[in-house]
Amino acid sequence: MALRRENAATVKKHGKEVNSISMTGVIVRPGESFEKALRRFTKTCEKSGILSDVKKNQRYEKPSDMKKRKHNQAIRKHIKEQLEANV
């Protein structure tokens, strides 16, 4: 399983490498308003890809549907690269 989060780290446990995830958080600076700290927190969550992971895992996706989606995504990427190369 590939982890996309910035704060993912590989840790050795009992001689085996295990992926460990620390929680995303922000430290409120002195004199900083709650709204500004909340904005910084949501921005770090967006950067680390937490929200996209949650949305992606909201519903079960059958393996065949996953293959179709990835295949169609690869086709779109290939077409886009060809169009950019021709310009």
NUKOLFI-486945 format. One line per 2 residues: number of its first residue (from 1); for each residue x, y, z of N, C-alpha, C. Coordinates in nm, 3 decimals, always signed. Example, Ala and Ser with C-alpha at 12.3 -4.5 7.8 and 13.67 -1.06 7.14 Angstrom:
BEGIN
1	+1.319/-0.569/+0.780/+1.230/-0.450/+0.780/+1.320/-0.330/+0.780; +1.285/-0.225/+0.708/+1.367/-0.106/+0.714/+1.290/+0.003/+0.787
***
This chain:
BEGIN
1	+0.085/-0.118/+0.000/+0.000/+0.000/+0.000/+0.089/+0.124/+0.000; +0.070/+0.208/-0.096/+0.151/+0.329/-0.107/+0.082/+0.441/-0.030
3	+0.157/+0.509/+0.053/+0.104/+0.619/+0.131/+0.145/+0.749/+0.066; +0.046/+0.834/+0.044/+0.074/+0.959/-0.024/+0.096/+1.074/+0.073
5	+0.069/+1.054/+0.197/+0.078/+1.162/+0.293/+0.222/+1.202/+0.314; +0.242/+1.333/+0.336/+0.377/+1.384/+0.357/+0.435/+1.334/+0.488
7	+0.348/+1.310/+0.586/+0.398/+1.273/+0.717/+0.404/+1.122/+0.736; +0.403/+1.046/+0.628/+0.418/+0.901/+0.638/+0.566/+0.869/+0.651
9	+0.598/+0.775/+0.736/+0.737/+0.739/+0.758/+0.748/+0.588/+0.769; +0.863/+0.535/+0.732/+0.889/+0.393/+0.745/+0.963/+0.371/+0.877
11	+0.909/+0.282/+0.957/+0.966/+0.253/+1.088/+0.993/+0.104/+1.097; +1.103/+0.067/+1.163/+1.133/-0.075/+1.180/+1.070/-0.123/+1.310
13	+0.988/-0.230/+1.300/+0.928/-0.293/+1.415/+0.958/-0.441/+1.408; +1.023/-0.492/+1.509/+1.055/-0.634/+1.516/+1.131/-0.681/+1.392
15	+1.220/-0.596/+1.341/+1.303/-0.633/+1.227/+1.235/-0.614/+1.092; +1.107/-0.574/+1.091/+1.035/-0.552/+0.964/+1.005/-0.405/+0.948
17	+1.006/-0.359/+0.822/+0.973/-0.220/+0.795/+0.822/-0.206/+0.788; +0.769/-0.111/+0.863/+0.625/-0.088/+0.870/+0.601/+0.059/+0.842
19	+0.496/+0.090/+0.763/+0.461/+0.229/+0.738/+0.386/+0.284/+0.858; +0.429/+0.397/+0.904/+0.368/+0.461/+1.020/+0.318/+0.598/+0.977
21	+0.202/+0.636/+1.026/+0.144/+0.764/+0.990/+0.123/+0.845/+1.117; +0.178/+0.966/+1.118/+0.152/+1.054/+1.231/+0.037/+1.146/+1.192
23	-0.033/+1.193/+1.292/-0.149/+1.277/+1.266/-0.108/+1.415/+1.217; -0.187/+1.469/+1.128/-0.164/+1.604/+1.079/-0.213/+1.703/+1.182
25	-0.136/+1.805/+1.206/-0.176/+1.905/+1.303/-0.102/+2.035/+1.282; -0.150/+2.138/+1.345/-0.083/+2.268/+1.342/-0.071/+2.318/+1.485
27	+0.033/+2.393/+1.510/+0.052/+2.454/+1.641/+0.006/+2.599/+1.630; -0.086/+2.637/+1.718/-0.140/+2.773/+1.715/-0.033/+2.867/+1.767
29	-0.002/+2.965/+1.687/+0.101/+3.063/+1.723/+0.044/+3.164/+1.823; +0.131/+3.225/+1.902/+0.083/+3.327/+1.997/+0.020/+3.444/+1.923
31	-0.101/+3.481/+1.964/-0.170/+3.593/+1.902/-0.242/+3.557/+1.773; -0.240/+3.430/+1.732/-0.304/+3.389/+1.606/-0.451/+3.355/+1.633
33	-0.538/+3.399/+1.545/-0.680/+3.370/+1.564/-0.710/+3.224/+1.531; -0.820/+3.175/+1.587/-0.861/+3.037/+1.563/-0.891/+3.014/+1.415
35	-0.955/+3.111/+1.351/-0.992/+3.096/+1.210/-0.868/+3.080/+1.122; -0.764/+3.156/+1.153/-0.642/+3.147/+1.074/-0.573/+3.012/+1.094
37	-0.572/+2.965/+1.219/-0.513/+2.833/+1.246/-0.592/+2.723/+1.178; -0.724/+2.736/+1.178/-0.810/+2.638/+1.111/-0.783/+2.638/+0.960
39	-0.763/+2.756/+0.902/-0.731/+2.765/+0.760/-0.599/+2.696/+0.729; -0.498/+2.716/+0.816/-0.370/+2.649/+0.797/-0.385/+2.497/+0.808
41	-0.469/+2.452/+0.902/-0.491/+2.309/+0.919/-0.557/+2.248/+0.795; -0.660/+2.313/+0.742/-0.726/+2.260/+0.623/-0.631/+2.258/+0.504
43	-0.544/+2.358/+0.496/-0.447/+2.363/+0.387/-0.347/+2.247/+0.397; -0.300/+2.215/+0.518/-0.208/+2.103/+0.535/-0.278/+1.971/+0.506
45	-0.407/+1.962/+0.540/-0.483/+1.840/+0.509/-0.496/+1.822/+0.358; -0.521/+1.931/+0.286/-0.532/+1.924/+0.140/-0.399/+1.883/+0.079
47	-0.290/+1.940/+0.128/-0.157/+1.907/+0.075/-0.123/+1.760/+0.097; -0.159/+1.707/+0.213/-0.121/+1.570/+0.243/-0.215/+1.469/+0.178
49	-0.326/+1.512/+0.122/-0.415/+1.422/+0.049/-0.511/+1.344/+0.136; -0.535/+1.388/+0.257/-0.624/+1.316/+0.347/-0.767/+1.319/+0.295
51	-0.814/+1.435/+0.253/-0.953/+1.447/+0.208/-0.979/+1.364/+0.083; -0.883/+1.362/-0.009/-0.904/+1.283/-0.131/-0.906/+1.134/-0.097
53	-0.825/+1.091/+0.001/-0.828/+0.950/+0.043/-0.962/+0.915/+0.106; -1.015/+1.004/+0.186/-1.144/+0.980/+0.252/-1.254/+0.969/+0.147
55	-1.255/+1.061/+0.051/-1.358/+1.058/-0.053/-1.345/+0.933/-0.138; -1.222/+0.892/-0.167/-1.199/+0.774/-0.250/-1.246/+0.647/-0.180
57	-1.231/+0.642/-0.048/-1.266/+0.522/+0.027/-1.405/+0.526/+0.088; -1.489/+0.621/+0.048/-1.625/+0.628/+0.102/-1.708/+0.508/+0.058
59	-1.690/+0.463/-0.063/-1.767/+0.351/-0.115/-1.671/+0.243/-0.164; -1.719/+0.120/-0.160/-1.639/+0.009/-0.209/-1.635/+0.012/-0.361
61	-1.517/-0.006/-0.415/-1.501/-0.011/-0.560/-1.455/-0.150/-0.598; -1.533/-0.215/-0.683/-1.498/-0.350/-0.724/-1.364/-0.347/-0.799
63	-1.287/-0.456/-0.788/-1.158/-0.459/-0.858/-1.171/-0.439/-1.009; -1.277/-0.492/-1.069/-1.294/-0.474/-1.213/-1.321/-0.327/-1.246
65	-1.400/-0.259/-1.162/-1.426/-0.116/-1.184/-1.299/-0.034/-1.164; -1.216/-0.076/-1.068/-1.091/-0.006/-1.043/-0.999/-0.018/-1.165
67	-0.993/-0.139/-1.223/-0.911/-0.159/-1.343/-0.960/-0.074/-1.458; -1.093/-0.069/-1.477/-1.151/+0.013/-1.584/-1.115/+0.159/-1.565
69	-1.131/+0.208/-1.440/-1.102/+0.349/-1.412/-0.956/+0.381/-1.439; -0.866/+0.294/-1.393/-0.724/+0.319/-1.414/-0.687/+0.311/-1.562
71	-0.749/+0.217/-1.635/-0.723/+0.204/-1.778/-0.769/+0.329/-1.852; -0.890/+0.377/-1.821/-0.940/+0.498/-1.885/-0.855/+0.619/-1.848
73	-0.806/+0.623/-1.726/-0.720/+0.732/-1.683/-0.588/+0.731/-1.761; -0.533/+0.612/-1.784/-0.409/+0.601/-1.861/-0.430/+0.644/-2.005
75	-0.545/+0.609/-2.062/-0.576/+0.650/-2.200/-0.584/+0.801/-2.209; -0.656/+0.864/-2.113/-0.668/+1.010/-2.115/-0.531/+1.076/-2.100
77	-0.447/+1.021/-2.014/-0.313/+1.076/-1.994/-0.230/+1.065/-2.122; -0.240/+0.950/-2.191/-0.166/+0.928/-2.315/-0.212/+1.025/-2.423
79	-0.342/+1.044/-2.436/-0.396/+1.137/-2.536/-0.350/+1.280/-2.506; -0.353/+1.317/-2.377/-0.311/+1.452/-2.338/-0.163/+1.474/-2.371
81	-0.079/+1.374/-2.346/+0.064/+1.385/-2.378/+0.086/+1.399/-2.526; +0.009/+1.324/-2.607/+0.022/+1.333/-2.752/-0.019/+1.471/-2.802
83	-0.127/+1.526/-2.746/-0.172/+1.658/-2.787/-0.069/+1.764/-2.751; -0.007/+1.752/-2.635/+0.094/+1.849/-2.594/+0.219/+1.839/-2.678
85	+0.252/+1.717/-2.723/+0.370/+1.697/-2.805/+0.350/+1.756/-2.946; +0.227/+1.755/-2.994/+0.198/+1.805/-3.128/+0.188/+1.957/-3.134
87	+0.173/+2.022/-3.022/+0.156/+2.167/-3.021/+0.286/+2.237/-3.036
***
